[in-house]
Amino acid sequence: MLEHRKGAKPVKISARNVLKGKIKQVKAGVVNTEVIIELPCGLEVVSIITKESADKLGLAPGKQVYAIIKASNVMIGSD
C-alpha cells in the first residue's frame, strides 16, 4: 500500500515491489525523462518515463517518490 496525503485513503496497487526513495537526478529529454531514485540503502533505481508524466508528477531532485516494479519476466545473466 502506498502512503497518501493526510485524510485520504491509502492507494492499493497490485505490484508487490514498492521501493520508497528520494529523487537524485532528473534528466529530461525531448520525449522521455530519466529519473534516478536513491533508496535508503544507497542503491539506485533508474526509470525512464514520458516527459509529460514527469512534468505532471512534478519530479525534481529531493522529492520523495516510490519506484513501483511489476514485471512478469525478470532477466538474469551469468558469466
Summary of the structure (lengths in Angstrom):
residues: 79
radius of gyration: 14.0
end to end distance: 37.0
largest distance: 50.6
contacts: 159
relative contact order: 0.26
helix: 9%
strand: 43%
